[in-house]
Amino acid sequence: MPVDTLLFAYVVVLLGALSLVIAATELHRRRLAPKPSEDRIFRCRRCGFVYTDDADVDLSRCSQCGETNEPVRF
Ligand SMILES: [Zn+2]
């Protein structure tokens, strides 16, 4: 087998392996990434505690002090 064919095969195999590693890493990263949540974010007026509750909740009670809070609007 000519040397340049061997070299070409070597480069192709190397790039293929590199692509597989990058693809596997990307898949792994996407699986670990948190899914976008529909929950509302609340910030307690009394104690400043930040927490989330379901998207259909308009007033949520703080789990730290019991104060009722409105969701944070962006
Ligand atoms: Zn609170």
N, CA, C, O and the ligand as a Tripos MOL2 file, in Angstrom:
@<TRIPOS>MOLECULE
protein
  297   295    75     0     0
PROTEIN
NO_CHARGES

@<TRIPOS>ATOM
      1 N           0.8440   -1.2000    0.0000 N.3       1 MET1
      2 CA          0.0000    0.0000    0.0000 C.3       1 MET1
      3 C           0.8810    1.2530    0.0000 C.2       1 MET1
      4 O           1.8350    1.3320    0.7740 O.2       1 MET1
      5 N           0.5750    2.2300   -0.8560 N.am      2 PRO2
      6 CA          1.3800    3.4670   -0.8780 C.3       2 PRO2
      7 C           1.2440    4.2390    0.4340 C.2       2 PRO2
      8 O           0.2540    4.1450    1.1600 O.2       2 PRO2
      9 N           2.3020    5.0070    0.6900 N.am      3 VAL3
     10 CA          2.3600    5.7380    1.9630 C.3       3 VAL3
     11 C           1.2480    6.7850    2.0610 C.2       3 VAL3
     12 O           0.6580    6.9660    3.1260 O.2       3 VAL3
     13 N           0.9600    7.4790    0.9430 N.am      4 ASP4
     14 CA         -0.0580    8.5350    1.0280 C.3       4 ASP4
     15 C          -1.4570    7.9690    1.2540 C.2       4 ASP4
     16 O          -2.2950    8.6310    1.8650 O.2       4 ASP4
     17 N          -1.7220    6.7570    0.7710 N.am      5 THR5
     18 CA         -3.0060    6.1070    1.0460 C.3       5 THR5
     19 C          -3.1230    5.7790    2.5320 C.2       5 THR5
     20 O          -4.1680    5.9930    3.1470 O.2       5 THR5
     21 N          -2.0360    5.2570    3.0970 N.am      6 LEU6
     22 CA         -2.0100    4.9570    4.5280 C.3       6 LEU6
     23 C          -2.2320    6.2200    5.3510 C.2       6 LEU6
     24 O          -2.9880    6.2250    6.3230 O.2       6 LEU6
     25 N          -1.5530    7.2940    4.9390 N.am      7 LEU7
     26 CA         -1.6660    8.5740    5.6380 C.3       7 LEU7
     27 C          -3.0940    9.0980    5.5690 C.2       7 LEU7
     28 O          -3.6450    9.5930    6.5520 O.2       7 LEU7
     29 N          -3.6870    8.9730    4.3620 N.am      8 PHE8
     30 CA         -5.0680    9.4250    4.1710 C.3       8 PHE8
     31 C          -6.0270    8.6330    5.0670 C.2       8 PHE8
     32 O          -6.8990    9.2010    5.7240 O.2       8 PHE8
     33 N          -5.8430    7.3100    5.0780 N.am      9 ALA9
     34 CA         -6.6880    6.4540    5.9140 C.3       9 ALA9
     35 C          -6.5240    6.8170    7.3880 C.2       9 ALA9
     36 O          -7.4940    6.8430    8.1450 O.2       9 ALA9
     37 N          -5.2840    7.0950    7.7820 N.am     10 TYR10
     38 CA         -4.9980    7.4600    9.1650 C.3      10 TYR10
     39 C          -5.7400    8.7470    9.5480 C.2      10 TYR10
     40 O          -6.3460    8.8320   10.6160 O.2      10 TYR10
     41 N          -5.6820    9.7480    8.6560 N.am     11 VAL11
     42 CA         -6.3450   11.0300    8.9240 C.3      11 VAL11
     43 C          -7.8610   10.8470    8.9830 C.2      11 VAL11
     44 O          -8.5260   11.4180    9.8470 O.2      11 VAL11
     45 N          -8.4090   10.0410    8.0520 N.am     12 VAL12
     46 CA         -9.8590    9.8170    8.0110 C.3      12 VAL12
     47 C         -10.3260    9.1350    9.2900 C.2      12 VAL12
     48 O         -11.3410    9.5210    9.8690 O.2      12 VAL12
     49 N          -9.5800    8.1170    9.7340 N.am     13 VAL13
     50 CA         -9.9440    7.3950   10.9630 C.3      13 VAL13
     51 C          -9.8580    8.3290   12.1680 C.2      13 VAL13
     52 O         -10.7180    8.3060   13.0480 O.2      13 VAL13
     53 N          -8.8140    9.1450   12.1950 N.am     14 LEU14
     54 CA         -8.6140   10.0780   13.3060 C.3      14 LEU14
     55 C          -9.7530   11.0960   13.3810 C.2      14 LEU14
     56 O         -10.2850   11.3650   14.4570 O.2      14 LEU14
     57 N         -10.1220   11.6630   12.2190 N.am     15 LEU15
     58 CA        -11.2120   12.6510   12.1780 C.3      15 LEU15
     59 C         -12.5490   11.9970   12.5380 C.2      15 LEU15
     60 O         -13.3810   12.6020   13.2130 O.2      15 LEU15
     61 N         -12.7440   10.7650   12.0830 N.am     16 GLY16
     62 CA        -13.9720   10.0370   12.4040 C.3      16 GLY16
     63 C         -14.1020    9.8140   13.9000 C.2      16 GLY16
     64 O         -15.1700   10.0130   14.4790 O.2      16 GLY16
     65 N         -12.9980    9.3970   14.5260 N.am     17 ALA17
     66 CA        -13.0060    9.1630   15.9650 C.3      17 ALA17
     67 C         -13.2630   10.4640   16.7200 C.2      17 ALA17
     68 O         -14.0050   10.4900   17.7020 O.2      17 ALA17
     69 N         -12.6410   11.5380   16.2480 N.am     18 LEU18
     70 CA        -12.8170   12.8500   16.8800 C.3      18 LEU18
     71 C         -14.2790   13.2990   16.7780 C.2      18 LEU18
     72 O         -14.8470   13.8200   17.7380 O.2      18 LEU18
     73 N         -14.8810   13.0870   15.5920 N.am     19 SER19
     74 CA        -16.2840   13.4540   15.4040 C.3      19 SER19
     75 C         -17.1870   12.6720   16.3470 C.2      19 SER19
     76 O         -18.1320   13.2270   16.9090 O.2      19 SER19
     77 N         -16.8980   11.3790   16.5230 N.am     20 LEU20
     78 CA        -17.6900   10.5410   17.4280 C.3      20 LEU20
     79 C         -17.5930   11.0590   18.8570 C.2      20 LEU20
     80 O         -18.5970   11.1390   19.5660 O.2      20 LEU20
     81 N         -16.3860   11.4090   19.2750 N.am     21 VAL21
     82 CA        -16.1850   11.9160   20.6430 C.3      21 VAL21
     83 C         -16.9530   13.2150   20.8480 C.2      21 VAL21
     84 O         -17.5930   13.4100   21.8810 O.2      21 VAL21
     85 N         -16.8850   14.1190   19.8420 N.am     22 ILE22
     86 CA        -17.5860   15.4020   19.9470 C.3      22 ILE22
     87 C         -19.1000   15.1720   19.9880 C.2      22 ILE22
     88 O         -19.8030   15.8040   20.7770 O.2      22 ILE22
     89 N         -19.6020   14.2690   19.1380 N.am     23 ALA23
     90 CA        -21.0320   13.9790   19.1100 C.3      23 ALA23
     91 C         -21.4990   13.3890   20.4370 C.2      23 ALA23
     92 O         -22.5490   13.7670   20.9550 O.2      23 ALA23
     93 N         -20.7180   12.4640   20.9810 N.am     24 ALA24
     94 CA        -21.0760   11.8320   22.2490 C.3      24 ALA24
     95 C         -21.0810   12.8540   23.3810 C.2      24 ALA24
     96 O         -21.9640   12.8330   24.2380 O.2      24 ALA24
     97 N         -20.0900   13.7500   23.3810 N.am     25 THR25
     98 CA        -20.0040   14.7860   24.4150 C.3      25 THR25
     99 C         -21.2090   15.7170   24.3290 C.2      25 THR25
    100 O         -21.7950   16.0910   25.3450 O.2      25 THR25
    101 N         -21.5700   16.0840   23.1020 N.am     26 GLU26
    102 CA        -22.7000   16.9930   22.8970 C.3      26 GLU26
    103 C         -24.0110   16.3490   23.3470 C.2      26 GLU26
    104 O         -24.8370   16.9980   23.9890 O.2      26 GLU26
    105 N         -24.1970   15.0750   23.0090 N.am     27 LEU27
    106 CA        -25.4010   14.3490   23.4270 C.3      27 LEU27
    107 C         -25.4790   14.2910   24.9470 C.2      27 LEU27
    108 O         -26.5380   14.5150   25.5320 O.2      27 LEU27
    109 N         -24.3510   13.9890   25.5780 N.am     28 HIS28
    110 CA        -24.2920   13.8830   27.0250 C.3      28 HIS28
    111 C         -24.6340   15.2290   27.6690 C.2      28 HIS28
    112 O         -25.3750   15.2880   28.6490 O.2      28 HIS28
    113 N         -24.0790   16.3200   27.0990 N.am     29 ARG29
    114 CA        -24.3110   17.6560   27.6330 C.3      29 ARG29
    115 C         -25.7860   18.0360   27.5120 C.2      29 ARG29
    116 O         -26.3540   18.6260   28.4310 O.2      29 ARG29
    117 N         -26.4070   17.6980   26.3760 N.am     30 ARG30
    118 CA        -27.8170   18.0380   26.1730 C.3      30 ARG30
    119 C         -28.7190   17.2640   27.1190 C.2      30 ARG30
    120 O         -29.7450   17.7740   27.5700 O.2      30 ARG30
    121 N         -28.3260   16.0090   27.4210 N.am     31 ARG31
    122 CA        -29.1400   15.1990   28.3210 C.3      31 ARG31
    123 C         -29.0850   15.7540   29.7420 C.2      31 ARG31
    124 O         -30.0600   15.6740   30.4890 O.2      31 ARG31
    125 N         -27.9340   16.3180   30.1030 N.am     32 LEU32
    126 CA        -27.7630   16.8450   31.4570 C.3      32 LEU32
    127 C         -28.3430   18.2460   31.6160 C.2      32 LEU32
    128 O         -28.6660   18.6650   32.7280 O.2      32 LEU32
    129 N         -28.4760   18.9760   30.4950 N.am     33 ALA33
    130 CA        -28.9470   20.3540   30.5850 C.3      33 ALA33
    131 C         -30.3850   20.3860   31.0880 C.2      33 ALA33
    132 O         -31.2070   19.5710   30.6700 O.2      33 ALA33
    133 N         -30.6930   21.3260   31.9860 N.am     34 PRO34
    134 CA        -32.0520   21.4100   32.5120 C.3      34 PRO34
    135 C         -33.0350   21.8240   31.4310 C.2      34 PRO34
    136 O         -32.7370   22.6780   30.5960 O.2      34 PRO34
    137 N         -34.2040   21.2140   31.4580 N.am     35 LYS35
    138 CA        -35.2270   21.5700   30.4790 C.3      35 LYS35
    139 C         -35.8440   22.9070   30.8780 C.2      35 LYS35
    140 O         -35.9490   23.2150   32.0650 O.2      35 LYS35
    141 N         -36.2550   23.7060   29.8830 N.am     36 PRO36
    142 CA        -36.9030   24.9750   30.2220 C.3      36 PRO36
    143 C         -38.1690   24.7330   31.0270 C.2      36 PRO36
    144 O         -39.0110   23.9140   30.6590 O.2      36 PRO36
    145 N         -38.2870   25.4510   32.1200 N.am     37 SER37
    146 CA        -39.4060   25.2270   33.0240 C.3      37 SER37
    147 C         -40.4820   26.2760   32.8070 C.2      37 SER37
    148 O         -40.1780   27.4290   32.5010 O.2      37 SER37
    149 N         -41.7350   25.8820   32.9640 N.am     38 GLU38
    150 CA        -42.8460   26.8120   32.8400 C.3      38 GLU38
    151 C         -43.1980   27.4130   34.1930 C.2      38 GLU38
    152 O         -44.1010   28.2450   34.2840 O.2      38 GLU38
    153 N         -42.4920   27.0010   35.2480 N.am     39 ASP39
    154 CA        -42.8060   27.4790   36.5880 C.3      39 ASP39
    155 C         -42.5910   28.9760   36.7080 C.2      39 ASP39
    156 O         -41.7770   29.5650   35.9970 O.2      39 ASP39
    157 N         -43.3400   29.5800   37.6250 N.am     40 ARG40
    158 CA        -43.1780   30.9960   37.9180 C.3      40 ARG40
    159 C         -42.1500   31.1700   39.0310 C.2      40 ARG40
    160 O         -41.9960   30.3200   39.9080 O.2      40 ARG40
    161 N         -41.4650   32.2840   38.9620 N.am     41 ILE41
    162 CA        -40.4620   32.5850   39.9830 C.3      41 ILE41
    163 C         -41.0530   33.5970   40.9580 C.2      41 ILE41
    164 O         -41.6250   34.6080   40.5510 O.2      41 ILE41
    165 N         -40.9090   33.3170   42.2250 N.am     42 PHE42
    166 CA        -41.3970   34.2050   43.2770 C.3      42 PHE42
    167 C         -40.2260   34.6840   44.1170 C.2      42 PHE42
    168 O         -39.2640   33.9530   44.3530 O.2      42 PHE42
    169 N         -40.3300   35.9420   44.5670 N.am     43 ARG43
    170 CA        -39.3250   36.4530   45.4940 C.3      43 ARG43
    171 C         -40.0760   37.0240   46.6890 C.2      43 ARG43
    172 O         -40.9020   37.9260   46.5470 O.2      43 ARG43
    173 N         -39.7870   36.4990   47.8370 N.am     44 CYS44
    174 CA        -40.5180   36.8770   49.0430 C.3      44 CYS44
    175 C         -40.2660   38.3340   49.3990 C.2      44 CYS44
    176 O         -39.1260   38.7970   49.4280 O.2      44 CYS44
    177 N         -41.3730   39.0570   49.6750 N.am     45 ARG45
    178 CA        -41.2620   40.4660   50.0490 C.3      45 ARG45
    179 C         -40.6870   40.6240   51.4550 C.2      45 ARG45
    180 O         -40.0280   41.6170   51.7640 O.2      45 ARG45
    181 N         -40.9480   39.6370   52.2890 N.am     46 ARG46
    182 CA        -40.5280   39.7810   53.6810 C.3      46 ARG46
    183 C         -39.0930   39.3080   53.9090 C.2      46 ARG46
    184 O         -38.2890   40.0190   54.5110 O.2      46 ARG46
    185 N         -38.7730   38.0930   53.4200 N.am     47 CYS47
    186 CA        -37.4540   37.5470   53.7470 C.3      47 CYS47
    187 C         -36.5210   37.4580   52.5340 C.2      47 CYS47
    188 O         -35.3440   37.1320   52.6850 O.2      47 CYS47
    189 N         -37.0430   37.7460   51.3210 N.am     48 GLY48
    190 CA        -36.1710   37.7480   50.1500 C.3      48 GLY48
    191 C         -35.9030   36.3770   49.5630 C.2      48 GLY48
    192 O         -35.1150   36.2500   48.6260 O.2      48 GLY48
    193 N         -36.5470   35.3440   50.1010 N.am     49 PHE49
    194 CA        -36.3380   33.9900   49.6080 C.3      49 PHE49
    195 C         -36.8660   33.8640   48.1790 C.2      49 PHE49
    196 O         -37.9880   34.2810   47.8900 O.2      49 PHE49
    197 N         -36.0650   33.2930   47.2950 N.am     50 VAL50
    198 CA        -36.4700   33.1060   45.9060 C.3      50 VAL50
    199 C         -36.8480   31.6440   45.6970 C.2      50 VAL50
    200 O         -36.0860   30.7400   46.0410 O.2      50 VAL50
    201 N         -38.0280   31.4230   45.1300 N.am     51 TYR51
    202 CA        -38.5060   30.0520   44.9370 C.3      51 TYR51
    203 C         -39.4060   30.0100   43.7110 C.2      51 TYR51
    204 O         -39.7430   31.0530   43.1520 O.2      51 TYR51
    205 N         -39.7950   28.8180   43.2910 N.am     52 THR52
    206 CA        -40.6790   28.6640   42.1360 C.3      52 THR52
    207 C         -41.9530   27.9440   42.5400 C.2      52 THR52
    208 O         -41.9910   27.2080   43.5270 O.2      52 THR52
    209 N         -42.9870   28.1750   41.7580 N.am     53 ASP53
    210 CA        -44.2410   27.4530   41.9530 C.3      53 ASP53
    211 C         -44.8450   27.1940   40.5690 C.2      53 ASP53
    212 O         -44.3170   27.6640   39.5620 O.2      53 ASP53
    213 N         -45.9340   26.4580   40.5230 N.am     54 ASP54
    214 CA        -46.5270   26.1090   39.2390 C.3      54 ASP54
    215 C         -46.9320   27.3450   38.4460 C.2      54 ASP54
    216 O         -47.1710   28.4100   39.0170 O.2      54 ASP54
    217 N         -47.0080   27.1930   37.1130 N.am     55 ALA55
    218 CA        -47.2790   28.3210   36.2240 C.3      55 ALA55
    219 C         -48.6870   28.8920   36.4280 C.2      55 ALA55
    220 O         -48.9310   30.0550   36.1050 O.2      55 ALA55
    221 N         -49.6160   28.0860   36.9610 N.am     56 ASP56
    222 CA        -50.9930   28.5650   37.1060 C.3      56 ASP56
    223 C         -51.2530   29.1650   38.4920 C.2      56 ASP56
    224 O         -52.3970   29.4730   38.8270 O.2      56 ASP56
    225 N         -50.2100   29.3310   39.2880 N.am     57 VAL57
    226 CA        -50.3570   29.9020   40.6290 C.3      57 VAL57
    227 C         -50.1090   31.4120   40.5680 C.2      57 VAL57
    228 O         -49.0500   31.8480   40.1170 O.2      57 VAL57
    229 N         -51.0940   32.2200   41.0270 N.am     58 ASP58
    230 CA        -50.9440   33.6670   41.0010 C.3      58 ASP58
    231 C         -50.3380   34.2020   42.2900 C.2      58 ASP58
    232 O         -49.5540   35.1510   42.2730 O.2      58 ASP58
    233 N         -50.7070   33.5860   43.4030 N.am     59 LEU59
    234 CA        -50.1580   33.9790   44.6980 C.3      59 LEU59
    235 C         -49.5940   32.7350   45.3640 C.2      59 LEU59
    236 O         -50.2850   31.7270   45.5100 O.2      59 LEU59
    237 N         -48.3370   32.8150   45.7640 N.am     60 SER60
    238 CA        -47.7070   31.6470   46.3630 C.3      60 SER60
    239 C         -47.1520   31.9890   47.7360 C.2      60 SER60
    240 O         -46.6110   33.0720   47.9620 O.2      60 SER60
    241 N         -47.3020   31.0330   48.6460 N.am     61 ARG61
    242 CA        -46.8500   31.2540   50.0140 C.3      61 ARG61
    243 C         -45.3730   30.8860   50.1450 C.2      61 ARG61
    244 O         -44.9410   29.8250   49.6950 O.2      61 ARG61
    245 N         -44.6160   31.7710   50.7610 N.am     62 CYS62
    246 CA        -43.1920   31.5250   50.9760 C.3      62 CYS62
    247 C         -43.0150   30.3570   51.9370 C.2      62 CYS62
    248 O         -43.6620   30.2940   52.9820 O.2      62 CYS62
    249 N         -42.1300   29.4330   51.5690 N.am     63 SER63
    250 CA        -41.9250   28.2610   52.4210 C.3      63 SER63
    251 C         -41.0640   28.5910   53.6350 C.2      63 SER63
    252 O         -40.9690   27.7940   54.5680 O.2      63 SER63
    253 N         -40.4320   29.7730   53.6240 N.am     64 GLN64
    254 CA        -39.5480   30.1300   54.7360 C.3      64 GLN64
    255 C         -40.2810   30.9000   55.8320 C.2      64 GLN64
    256 O         -40.0540   30.6630   57.0190 O.2      64 GLN64
    257 N         -41.1770   31.8390   55.4260 N.am     65 CYS65
    258 CA        -41.8120   32.6810   56.4470 C.3      65 CYS65
    259 C         -43.3320   32.7210   56.3270 C.2      65 CYS65
    260 O         -43.9950   33.2520   57.2170 O.2      65 CYS65
    261 N         -43.9070   32.1720   55.2470 N.am     66 GLY66
    262 CA        -45.3530   32.1120   55.1310 C.3      66 GLY66
    263 C         -45.9750   33.3190   54.4620 C.2      66 GLY66
    264 O         -47.1930   33.3520   54.2870 O.2      66 GLY66
    265 N         -45.1860   34.3150   54.0800 N.am     67 GLU67
    266 CA        -45.7040   35.5040   53.3940 C.3      67 GLU67
    267 C         -46.2280   35.1070   52.0130 C.2      67 GLU67
    268 O         -45.6280   34.2840   51.3210 O.2      67 GLU67
    269 N         -47.3790   35.7180   51.6190 N.am     68 THR68
    270 CA        -47.9240   35.4480   50.2930 C.3      68 THR68
    271 C         -47.3370   36.4370   49.2970 C.2      68 THR68
    272 O         -47.3400   37.6440   49.5400 O.2      68 THR68
    273 N         -46.8290   35.9250   48.1690 N.am     69 ASN69
    274 CA        -46.1250   36.7630   47.2000 C.3      69 ASN69
    275 C         -46.6610   36.6130   45.7940 C.2      69 ASN69
    276 O         -47.1910   35.5670   45.4180 O.2      69 ASN69
    277 N         -46.5130   37.6900   45.0160 N.am     70 GLU70
    278 CA        -46.8550   37.6390   43.6020 C.3      70 GLU70
    279 C         -45.6250   37.1970   42.8050 C.2      70 GLU70
    280 O         -44.4930   37.4000   43.2440 O.2      70 GLU70
    281 N         -45.8480   36.5910   41.6280 N.am     71 PRO71
    282 CA        -44.7020   36.1380   40.8340 C.3      71 PRO71
    283 C         -43.8740   37.3150   40.3060 C.2      71 PRO71
    284 O         -44.3880   38.4130   40.0930 O.2      71 PRO71
    285 N         -42.5970   37.0580   40.1060 N.am     72 VAL72
    286 CA        -41.7020   38.0560   39.5120 C.3      72 VAL72
    287 C         -42.0200   38.1470   38.0300 C.2      72 VAL72
    288 O         -42.0540   37.1300   37.3380 O.2      72 VAL72
    289 N         -42.2540   39.3640   37.5340 N.am     73 ARG73
    290 CA        -42.5160   39.5540   36.1090 C.3      73 ARG73
    291 C         -41.3030   40.1710   35.4520 C.2      73 ARG73
    292 O         -40.6970   41.1000   35.9860 O.2      73 ARG73
    293 N         -40.9470   39.6420   34.2720 N.am     74 PHE74
    294 CA        -39.7590   40.1300   33.5740 C.3      74 PHE74
    295 C         -40.1360   41.1280   32.4810 C.2      74 PHE74
    296 O         -39.2600   41.6450   31.7870 O.2      74 PHE74
    297 ZN        -40.4120   34.6380   53.0490 Zn       75 ZN75
@<TRIPOS>BOND
     1     1     2 1
     2     2     3 1
     3     3     4 2
     4     3     5 am
     5     5     6 1
     6     6     7 1
     7     7     8 2
     8     7     9 am
     9     9    10 1
    10    10    11 1
    11    11    12 2
    12    11    13 am
    13    13    14 1
    14    14    15 1
    15    15    16 2
    16    15    17 am
    17    17    18 1
    18    18    19 1
    19    19    20 2
    20    19    21 am
    21    21    22 1
    22    22    23 1
    23    23    24 2
    24    23    25 am
    25    25    26 1
    26    26    27 1
    27    27    28 2
    28    27    29 am
    29    29    30 1
    30    30    31 1
    31    31    32 2
    32    31    33 am
    33    33    34 1
    34    34    35 1
    35    35    36 2
    36    35    37 am
    37    37    38 1
    38    38    39 1
    39    39    40 2
    40    39    41 am
    41    41    42 1
    42    42    43 1
    43    43    44 2
    44    43    45 am
    45    45    46 1
    46    46    47 1
    47    47    48 2
    48    47    49 am
    49    49    50 1
    50    50    51 1
    51    51    52 2
    52    51    53 am
    53    53    54 1
    54    54    55 1
    55    55    56 2
    56    55    57 am
    57    57    58 1
    58    58    59 1
    59    59    60 2
    60    59    61 am
    61    61    62 1
    62    62    63 1
    63    63    64 2
    64    63    65 am
    65    65    66 1
    66    66    67 1
    67    67    68 2
    68    67    69 am
    69    69    70 1
    70    70    71 1
    71    71    72 2
    72    71    73 am
    73    73    74 1
    74    74    75 1
    75    75    76 2
    76    75    77 am
    77    77    78 1
    78    78    79 1
    79    79    80 2
    80    79    81 am
    81    81    82 1
    82    82    83 1
    83    83    84 2
    84    83    85 am
    85    85    86 1
    86    86    87 1
    87    87    88 2
    88    87    89 am
    89    89    90 1
    90    90    91 1
    91    91    92 2
    92    91    93 am
    93    93    94 1
    94    94    95 1
    95    95    96 2
    96    95    97 am
    97    97    98 1
    98    98    99 1
    99    99   100 2
   100    99   101 am
   101   101   102 1
   102   102   103 1
   103   103   104 2
   104   103   105 am
   105   105   106 1
   106   106   107 1
   107   107   108 2
   108   107   109 am
   109   109   110 1
   110   110   111 1
   111   111   112 2
   112   111   113 am
   113   113   114 1
   114   114   115 1
   115   115   116 2
   116   115   117 am
   117   117   118 1
   118   118   119 1
   119   119   120 2
   120   119   121 am
   121   121   122 1
   122   122   123 1
   123   123   124 2
   124   123   125 am
   125   125   126 1
   126   126   127 1
   127   127   128 2
   128   127   129 am
   129   129   130 1
   130   130   131 1
   131   131   132 2
   132   131   133 am
   133   133   134 1
   134   134   135 1
   135   135   136 2
   136   135   137 am
   137   137   138 1
   138   138   139 1
   139   139   140 2
   140   139   141 am
   141   141   142 1
   142   142   143 1
   143   143   144 2
   144   143   145 am
   145   145   146 1
   146   146   147 1
   147   147   148 2
   148   147   149 am
   149   149   150 1
   150   150   151 1
   151   151   152 2
   152   151   153 am
   153   153   154 1
   154   154   155 1
   155   155   156 2
   156   155   157 am
   157   157   158 1
   158   158   159 1
   159   159   160 2
   160   159   161 am
   161   161   162 1
   162   162   163 1
   163   163   164 2
   164   163   165 am
   165   165   166 1
   166   166   167 1
   167   167   168 2
   168   167   169 am
   169   169   170 1
   170   170   171 1
   171   171   172 2
   172   171   173 am
   173   173   174 1
   174   174   175 1
   175   175   176 2
   176   175   177 am
   177   177   178 1
   178   178   179 1
   179   179   180 2
   180   179   181 am
   181   181   182 1
   182   182   183 1
   183   183   184 2
   184   183   185 am
   185   185   186 1
   186   186   187 1
   187   187   188 2
   188   187   189 am
   189   189   190 1
   190   190   191 1
   191   191   192 2
   192   191   193 am
   193   193   194 1
   194   194   195 1
   195   195   196 2
   196   195   197 am
   197   197   198 1
   198   198   199 1
   199   199   200 2
   200   199   201 am
   201   201   202 1
   202   202   203 1
   203   203   204 2
   204   203   205 am
   205   205   206 1
   206   206   207 1
   207   207   208 2
   208   207   209 am
   209   209   210 1
   210   210   211 1
   211   211   212 2
   212   211   213 am
   213   213   214 1
   214   214   215 1
   215   215   216 2
   216   215   217 am
   217   217   218 1
   218   218   219 1
   219   219   220 2
   220   219   221 am
   221   221   222 1
   222   222   223 1
   223   223   224 2
   224   223   225 am
   225   225   226 1
   226   226   227 1
   227   227   228 2
   228   227   229 am
   229   229   230 1
   230   230   231 1
   231   231   232 2
   232   231   233 am
   233   233   234 1
   234   234   235 1
   235   235   236 2
   236   235   237 am
   237   237   238 1
   238   238   239 1
   239   239   240 2
   240   239   241 am
   241   241   242 1
   242   242   243 1
   243   243   244 2
   244   243   245 am
   245   245   246 1
   246   246   247 1
   247   247   248 2
   248   247   249 am
   249   249   250 1
   250   250   251 1
   251   251   252 2
   252   251   253 am
   253   253   254 1
   254   254   255 1
   255   255   256 2
   256   255   257 am
   257   257   258 1
   258   258   259 1
   259   259   260 2
   260   259   261 am
   261   261   262 1
   262   262   263 1
   263   263   264 2
   264   263   265 am
   265   265   266 1
   266   266   267 1
   267   267   268 2
   268   267   269 am
   269   269   270 1
   270   270   271 1
   271   271   272 2
   272   271   273 am
   273   273   274 1
   274   274   275 1
   275   275   276 2
   276   275   277 am
   277   277   278 1
   278   278   279 1
   279   279   280 2
   280   279   281 am
   281   281   282 1
   282   282   283 1
   283   283   284 2
   284   283   285 am
   285   285   286 1
   286   286   287 1
   287   287   288 2
   288   287   289 am
   289   289   290 1
   290   290   291 1
   291   291   292 2
   292   291   293 am
   293   293   294 1
   294   294   295 1
   295   295   296 2
@<TRIPOS>SUBSTRUCTURE
     1 MET1         2 RESIDUE 1 A MET
     2 PRO2         6 RESIDUE 1 A PRO
     3 VAL3        10 RESIDUE 1 A VAL
     4 ASP4        14 RESIDUE 1 A ASP
     5 THR5        18 RESIDUE 1 A THR
     6 LEU6        22 RESIDUE 1 A LEU
     7 LEU7        26 RESIDUE 1 A LEU
     8 PHE8        30 RESIDUE 1 A PHE
     9 ALA9        34 RESIDUE 1 A ALA
    10 TYR10       38 RESIDUE 1 A TYR
    11 VAL11       42 RESIDUE 1 A VAL
    12 VAL12       46 RESIDUE 1 A VAL
    13 VAL13       50 RESIDUE 1 A VAL
    14 LEU14       54 RESIDUE 1 A LEU
    15 LEU15       58 RESIDUE 1 A LEU
    16 GLY16       62 RESIDUE 1 A GLY
    17 ALA17       66 RESIDUE 1 A ALA
    18 LEU18       70 RESIDUE 1 A LEU
    19 SER19       74 RESIDUE 1 A SER
    20 LEU20       78 RESIDUE 1 A LEU
    21 VAL21       82 RESIDUE 1 A VAL
    22 ILE22       86 RESIDUE 1 A ILE
    23 ALA23       90 RESIDUE 1 A ALA
    24 ALA24       94 RESIDUE 1 A ALA
    25 THR25       98 RESIDUE 1 A THR
    26 GLU26      102 RESIDUE 1 A GLU
    27 LEU27      106 RESIDUE 1 A LEU
    28 HIS28      110 RESIDUE 1 A HIS
    29 ARG29      114 RESIDUE 1 A ARG
    30 ARG30      118 RESIDUE 1 A ARG
    31 ARG31      122 RESIDUE 1 A ARG
    32 LEU32      126 RESIDUE 1 A LEU
    33 ALA33      130 RESIDUE 1 A ALA
    34 PRO34      134 RESIDUE 1 A PRO
    35 LYS35      138 RESIDUE 1 A LYS
    36 PRO36      142 RESIDUE 1 A PRO
    37 SER37      146 RESIDUE 1 A SER
    38 GLU38      150 RESIDUE 1 A GLU
    39 ASP39      154 RESIDUE 1 A ASP
    40 ARG40      158 RESIDUE 1 A ARG
    41 ILE41      162 RESIDUE 1 A ILE
    42 PHE42      166 RESIDUE 1 A PHE
    43 ARG43      170 RESIDUE 1 A ARG
    44 CYS44      174 RESIDUE 1 A CYS
    45 ARG45      178 RESIDUE 1 A ARG
    46 ARG46      182 RESIDUE 1 A ARG
    47 CYS47      186 RESIDUE 1 A CYS
    48 GLY48      190 RESIDUE 1 A GLY
    49 PHE49      194 RESIDUE 1 A PHE
    50 VAL50      198 RESIDUE 1 A VAL
    51 TYR51      202 RESIDUE 1 A TYR
    52 THR52      206 RESIDUE 1 A THR
    53 ASP53      210 RESIDUE 1 A ASP
    54 ASP54      214 RESIDUE 1 A ASP
    55 ALA55      218 RESIDUE 1 A ALA
    56 ASP56      222 RESIDUE 1 A ASP
    57 VAL57      226 RESIDUE 1 A VAL
    58 ASP58      230 RESIDUE 1 A ASP
    59 LEU59      234 RESIDUE 1 A LEU
    60 SER60      238 RESIDUE 1 A SER
    61 ARG61      242 RESIDUE 1 A ARG
    62 CYS62      246 RESIDUE 1 A CYS
    63 SER63      250 RESIDUE 1 A SER
    64 GLN64      254 RESIDUE 1 A GLN
    65 CYS65      258 RESIDUE 1 A CYS
    66 GLY66      262 RESIDUE 1 A GLY
    67 GLU67      266 RESIDUE 1 A GLU
    68 THR68      270 RESIDUE 1 A THR
    69 ASN69      274 RESIDUE 1 A ASN
    70 GLU70      278 RESIDUE 1 A GLU
    71 PRO71      282 RESIDUE 1 A PRO
    72 VAL72      286 RESIDUE 1 A VAL
    73 ARG73      290 RESIDUE 1 A ARG
    74 PHE74      294 RESIDUE 1 A PHE
    75 ZN75       297 GROUP 0 **** ****
